[in-house]
Amino acid sequence: MRWAATLGLAIGLLPAVAAASAPCPAWRERQAMGCTRGYLRVDPAAFVLSTGHIGGAVGGSAGAFRAFDGFALSFGLRAAYEMVDRHAYGFDRTFHASPELRLGAVNRRAFGYMLFRGGYTHRFDAGRARLDFGGPAHAYHYGAGVGIWGRVGRRFLLGAEGVVDMVQFEGKGVAETLTLSLTLGTWL
């Protein structure tokens, strides 16, 4: 019976706690990057260096951002497509899907962070035989990097990232990949 009284008290207090937390204000030009905000971002141009070979990538992510007195974090889901020129072996075409976590410092206009991510990778058939990793393959990747996002105007997000990913192919070794990307997006 004690649990029933405790449950009733807890249910009665929930609306009071919910009413006590103020909602995030609408976006204003000089507003600090606070509250919990959603974001959508794209990487329209990225330079990729994979085990000595050059390529490019495009990608995007969506997630949530939260700032607390100079510290901020964001958690999102990412998808990316990259092509790396393997010269005589053709282009590697690779798809990445992963969650990503950003932790760092924030002020009124900028968020500087460390990035951690890891997830699924699929390399498509290049059409030519590959000596090092073979044809199409499933893999997983994990990576770390740094970056900065800035708020321009009310909602526009502009930034850059540098990330090193380790792509582990099933029984075929690890491919190290450095990605430098431009980020464009919007705060929701």
N, C-alpha and C positions, 0 to 999 in steps of 0.2 A: 504494500500500500504506500510505502514511502516513495517508491519510484513514481507512482501516479501523481503525488503532490509535487514532486520535483519536476516532472514533465509538464504539469499544468503551469507551474511557475515559469519554467523556461519558455513555454509557448506564449505566455502572457507578456514576457519581457522582449521577445523577438521584435514585435512591431515598434517598441520604444527604442531599441538599439538601431533598427533600420531607419527610423525617423530622425535619429540624432546625427547620423552621418550626412553631411551636406553633399549634394550632387556636384559634379564638376561644372564649373561655369562654362558658358559658351566661349568659343575662341575669340580672343582679342589680340590686337597687334602686339602689345607689350606684355602679354601674359607669360608667366614663367611656364616652363615645361613640367607641369605637375599633373596630379590626378592619374587615373588610368585612362589611357588613350589607345585607340586602335591605330594601325598603320597599314598602308599598302605601299609596296615599293617595287621597282624594277631595276635591273642592271642592264641598261640598253647596250652597253659596251664594256667588255672586259678583256684584258690581255691575259693569256694563259701560257705558262712555261711548264711543260711536263717532260721530265727527264731529258732535258736538252732540246726539246722540240717546241716550236711556237704555235700558238693557236688563238682562238677567240671564243667567247661565250656570251650567252644572254641568259637572263633568269629573272626571278621575282620571288617575293615572299609577302606574307600577310601575318599580322600578329598583334600583340598587345604590349604597351609600353607603360611603365610606372616609375615615377620619380619620388624620392624621399630625401628632403634636405641635402641636396648636393650629390646624392647617390641615385643611380637609376638602373633599371634592368628592363630587358625586353625579351619576350619569348615568341617565336614565330615558326611557321612552316615554309620551307623553301623548295623551289624546283628550278633546275638549271639545265641548259643544253650547251655542250661545248664541242668544238671541232679542233683537233690538233693535227697539224701537217706532219706526217711521218715520211715524207719525201717518196722514196721508191715504193713504200708500202701503202700509200694512199693516206686518207684522212681517218683518224679515229673520231667517231661520233659517239658521244657519251651523254647519258641522261643521269642526273642526280636528284634525289628527293630526300629531304632530311629536316628534322627539327633543328632550330638554332637558338642559342642563348647569348645575349649580350649583357655584360656587366660593366659599369663604368661611372664616370663623373658627369654631372650635368649642371648647366647654368641656365640662364634665361633663354639663350638662343642655340646652345650646342650640347651635344652628347658625345663624349669621347669614350670609347669602350674597348674591351677585349671580347672576342667572339669565339664561341665554342660550338661545333656542330658535328653531326655524325648521322649516317643513314645509308640508304640503298643507292647503288650505282649499277647502271646497265650500259655496257658497251655494245654498240650495234656492229654488224658485219661490215667491214671496210671494203669488201669486194676483192681484196688481195690477201695472200697468205702473210701472216705476221710471225716472225721468228720468236719474239720475246713473250708475248701474252696470248698468241693464238687468235682465233676469230671472235665471234660474239661471246660475251661473258657476263655473268652476274657477279657483283662484288659488293663490298660495303666500304664506306669511307668515314674517316674522322679527321677533324681539322681544328686549327686554332689560328687566330689572327687578331688584327687591330683595325680600328676604323673610327670615323667621325661622321656624325649627322648634324646638320644645321637646319634651323627653321628659318625660312625666308618668307616674309610676309606673314599671313595668318596661318596657312596650312601647308605650304609647299616644303618638302623635305629634299635636301641636297646633301650629298656626302660622297665618301670614298672609303674603300676597304682593301686590305691586303690580307690574304689567307693562304696558309699552307695546308693542303689536304694530303692525307696518305690514303691511297685507294688500294685496297687489298682484294686482289682477284682470287677466286677459288683455286687454290693449289698452284697458282702461277706467279706469285710474287707481289711486290708492292710497287706502285707507281707514285712518285712524289709529284705534286702539282702545286705551283704557285699561281694564284689568281689575284690580279689587281683590277678592281672594278669601280666604275662610276655608278652612283646610286641616285635615282630620282624617285620621288614618291609624294604621298600626301598623308597628313594626320587626319584621322576620322573623328 
